[in-house]
């Protein structure tokens, strides 16, 4: 999406949409997490103090493992 100044903006989405999935995580979360772990990345699902959508208060956090070459 482009903002008012024409800059490209990224949108972040919660791990699931409670209205469409009945409060269950998306079926894409596990395969994506497994693929990232196979690339030697740390993956966690963390609860955050805000909601992008009603009930959507978790995010996937992806980090390099300590000592990994960047």
TIRO-2110 file (N, C-alpha, C; in Angstrom, 1 decimal):
// TIRO-2110
0.8, -1.2, 0.0, N, 1, A
0.0, 0.0, 0.0, CA, 1, A
0.9, 1.2, 0.0, C, 1, A
0.4, 2.3, -0.6, N, 2, A
1.1, 3.5, -0.6, CA, 2, A
0.4, 4.5, 0.4, C, 2, A
1.2, 5.2, 1.2, N, 3, A
0.7, 6.2, 2.1, CA, 3, A
0.5, 7.5, 1.4, C, 3, A
0.2, 8.5, 2.1, N, 4, A
-0.1, 9.8, 1.5, CA, 4, A
1.1, 10.4, 0.8, C, 4, A
2.3, 10.1, 1.4, N, 5, A
3.5, 10.6, 0.8, CA, 5, A
4.0, 9.8, -0.4, C, 5, A
3.3, 8.7, -0.7, N, 6, A
3.7, 7.8, -1.8, CA, 6, A
4.7, 6.7, -1.3, C, 6, A
5.0, 6.7, 0.0, N, 7, A
5.9, 5.7, 0.5, CA, 7, A
5.2, 4.3, 0.6, C, 7, A
6.0, 3.3, 0.3, N, 8, A
5.4, 1.9, 0.5, CA, 8, A
5.3, 1.6, 1.9, C, 8, A
4.1, 1.1, 2.3, N, 9, A
3.8, 0.7, 3.7, CA, 9, A
3.6, -0.7, 3.8, C, 9, A
4.1, -1.4, 4.9, N, 10, A
3.8, -2.8, 5.1, CA, 10, A
2.7, -2.9, 6.1, C, 10, A
1.8, -3.9, 6.0, N, 11, A
0.8, -4.1, 7.0, CA, 11, A
1.1, -5.4, 7.6, C, 11, A
1.0, -5.4, 8.9, N, 12, A
1.2, -6.7, 9.7, CA, 12, A
-0.2, -7.2, 10.1, C, 12, A
-0.2, -8.5, 10.0, N, 13, A
-1.5, -9.2, 10.3, CA, 13, A
-1.3, -10.2, 11.4, C, 13, A
-2.3, -10.3, 12.2, N, 14, A
-2.3, -11.3, 13.4, CA, 14, A
-2.1, -12.7, 12.9, C, 14, A
-1.7, -13.6, 13.8, N, 15, A
-1.6, -15.0, 13.4, CA, 15, A
-2.9, -15.6, 13.0, C, 15, A
-4.0, -15.1, 13.4, N, 16, A
-5.3, -15.6, 13.0, CA, 16, A
-6.4, -14.5, 13.1, C, 16, A
-7.4, -14.7, 12.3, N, 17, A
-8.6, -13.8, 12.3, CA, 17, A
-9.7, -14.6, 12.9, C, 17, A
-10.1, -14.1, 14.2, N, 18, A
-11.1, -14.9, 14.9, CA, 18, A
-12.5, -15.0, 14.2, C, 18, A
-12.8, -14.0, 13.4, N, 19, A
-14.1, -14.1, 12.7, CA, 19, A
-14.1, -15.1, 11.6, C, 19, A
-13.0, -15.3, 10.9, N, 20, A
-13.0, -16.3, 9.9, CA, 20, A
-12.6, -17.7, 10.3, C, 20, A
-11.8, -17.8, 11.4, N, 21, A
-11.3, -19.1, 11.8, CA, 21, A
-11.9, -19.6, 13.1, C, 21, A
-12.9, -18.9, 13.6, N, 22, A
-13.5, -19.3, 14.9, CA, 22, A
-12.5, -19.3, 16.1, C, 22, A
-11.5, -18.3, 16.0, N, 23, A
-10.6, -18.2, 17.1, CA, 23, A
-9.4, -19.2, 17.1, C, 23, A
-9.3, -20.0, 16.0, N, 24, A
-8.2, -21.0, 15.9, CA, 24, A
-7.1, -20.3, 15.0, C, 24, A
-5.9, -20.8, 15.3, N, 25, A
-4.8, -20.3, 14.5, CA, 25, A
-4.9, -20.7, 13.0, C, 25, A
-4.4, -19.9, 12.1, N, 26, A
-4.4, -20.2, 10.7, CA, 26, A
-3.7, -21.5, 10.5, C, 26, A
-4.1, -22.2, 9.5, N, 27, A
-3.4, -23.5, 9.1, CA, 27, A
-2.0, -23.2, 8.5, C, 27, A
-1.7, -22.0, 8.2, N, 28, A
-0.4, -21.6, 7.6, CA, 28, A
0.6, -21.4, 8.7, C, 28, A
0.2, -21.1, 9.9, N, 29, A
1.2, -20.8, 11.0, CA, 29, A
2.2, -21.9, 11.2, C, 29, A
1.8, -23.1, 11.4, N, 30, A
2.7, -24.2, 11.7, CA, 30, A
3.7, -24.5, 10.6, C, 30, A
3.2, -24.6, 9.3, N, 31, A
4.2, -24.8, 8.2, CA, 31, A
5.2, -23.7, 8.1, C, 31, A
4.7, -22.5, 8.2, N, 32, A
5.7, -21.3, 8.1, CA, 32, A
6.7, -21.4, 9.2, C, 32, A
6.2, -21.6, 10.4, N, 33, A
7.2, -21.7, 11.6, CA, 33, A
8.2, -22.9, 11.4, C, 33, A
7.7, -24.0, 10.9, N, 34, A
8.6, -25.1, 10.7, CA, 34, A
9.7, -24.8, 9.6, C, 34, A
9.2, -24.1, 8.5, N, 35, A
10.1, -23.7, 7.5, CA, 35, A
11.2, -22.8, 8.0, C, 35, A
10.8, -21.8, 8.8, N, 36, A
11.8, -20.9, 9.4, CA, 36, A
12.7, -21.6, 10.3, C, 36, A
12.2, -22.5, 11.1, N, 37, A
13.1, -23.3, 12.0, CA, 37, A
14.1, -24.1, 11.2, C, 37, A
13.7, -24.6, 10.1, N, 38, A
14.6, -25.4, 9.2, CA, 38, A
15.7, -24.5, 8.6, C, 38, A
15.5, -23.2, 8.6, N, 39, A
16.5, -22.2, 8.2, CA, 39, A
17.4, -21.7, 9.4, C, 39, A
17.3, -22.4, 10.5, N, 40, A
18.0, -22.1, 11.7, CA, 40, A
17.6, -20.8, 12.3, C, 40, A
16.3, -20.5, 12.3, N, 41, A
15.8, -19.3, 13.0, CA, 41, A
15.0, -19.7, 14.2, C, 41, A
15.0, -18.8, 15.2, N, 42, A
14.2, -19.0, 16.4, CA, 42, A
12.8, -18.5, 16.1, C, 42, A
11.7, -19.3, 16.3, N, 43, A
10.4, -18.9, 16.0, CA, 43, A
9.5, -19.1, 17.3, C, 43, A
8.8, -18.0, 17.7, N, 44, A
7.9, -18.2, 18.8, CA, 44, A
6.6, -17.4, 18.5, C, 44, A
5.5, -17.8, 19.2, N, 45, A
4.2, -17.1, 19.1, CA, 45, A
4.1, -16.5, 20.5, C, 45, A
4.0, -15.1, 20.5, N, 46, A
3.9, -14.4, 21.7, CA, 46, A
2.6, -13.6, 21.8, C, 46, A
2.1, -13.5, 23.0, N, 47, A
0.9, -12.7, 23.3, CA, 47, A
1.4, -11.2, 23.4, C, 47, A
0.7, -10.3, 22.8, N, 48, A
1.1, -8.9, 22.9, CA, 48, A
0.0, -8.1, 23.5, C, 48, A
0.3, -6.9, 24.1, N, 49, A
-0.8, -6.2, 24.8, CA, 49, A
-1.7, -5.3, 23.9, C, 49, A
-1.8, -5.7, 22.7, N, 50, A
-2.7, -4.9, 21.7, CA, 50, A
-3.3, -5.9, 20.8, C, 50, A
-4.3, -5.5, 20.0, N, 51, A
-5.0, -6.3, 19.1, CA, 51, A
-5.1, -5.6, 17.7, C, 51, A
-4.6, -6.3, 16.7, N, 52, A
-4.8, -5.7, 15.3, CA, 52, A
-6.3, -5.9, 14.9, C, 52, A
-6.9, -7.0, 15.4, N, 53, A
-8.3, -7.3, 15.1, CA, 53, A
-8.8, -7.9, 16.5, C, 53, A
-10.1, -7.8, 16.7, N, 54, A
-10.7, -8.3, 17.9, CA, 54, A
-10.2, -9.8, 18.1, C, 54, A
-9.6, -10.0, 19.3, N, 55, A
-9.1, -11.3, 19.6, CA, 55, A
-7.7, -11.7, 19.0, C, 55, A
-7.2, -10.9, 18.1, N, 56, A
-5.9, -11.1, 17.5, CA, 56, A
-4.8, -10.5, 18.2, C, 56, A
-4.4, -11.1, 19.4, N, 57, A
-3.4, -10.5, 20.2, CA, 57, A
-2.1, -11.3, 20.3, C, 57, A
-1.8, -12.1, 19.3, N, 58, A
-0.6, -12.9, 19.3, CA, 58, A
0.1, -12.6, 18.0, C, 58, A
1.5, -12.7, 18.0, N, 59, A
2.3, -12.5, 16.9, CA, 59, A
3.4, -13.5, 16.8, C, 59, A
3.8, -13.8, 15.6, N, 60, A
4.9, -14.7, 15.4, CA, 60, A
6.2, -13.8, 15.4, C, 60, A
7.1, -14.3, 16.3, N, 61, A
8.4, -13.6, 16.4, CA, 61, A
9.5, -14.5, 15.8, C, 61, A
10.3, -13.9, 14.9, N, 62, A
11.3, -14.7, 14.2, CA, 62, A
12.7, -13.9, 14.5, C, 62, A
13.6, -14.7, 15.0, N, 63, A
14.9, -14.1, 15.3, CA, 63, A
16.0, -15.0, 14.9, C, 63, A
17.2, -14.5, 14.6, N, 64, A
18.4, -15.3, 14.4, CA, 64, A
18.8, -15.9, 15.7, C, 64, A
19.3, -17.1, 15.6, N, 65, A
19.8, -17.8, 16.8, CA, 65, A
21.1, -17.1, 17.2, C, 65, A
21.3, -17.1, 18.5, N, 66, A
22.6, -16.5, 19.0, CA, 66, A
23.8, -17.1, 18.4, C, 66, A
24.7, -16.2, 17.9, N, 67, A
25.9, -16.7, 17.3, CA, 67, A
25.8, -17.0, 15.8, C, 67, A
24.6, -16.8, 15.3, N, 68, A
24.4, -17.1, 13.8, CA, 68, A
25.1, -16.0, 13.0, C, 68, A
25.6, -16.4, 11.9, N, 69, A
26.2, -15.5, 10.9, CA, 69, A
25.1, -14.7, 10.2, C, 69, A
25.2, -13.4, 10.1, N, 70, A
24.1, -12.6, 9.5, CA, 70, A
24.6, -12.1, 8.1, C, 70, A
END
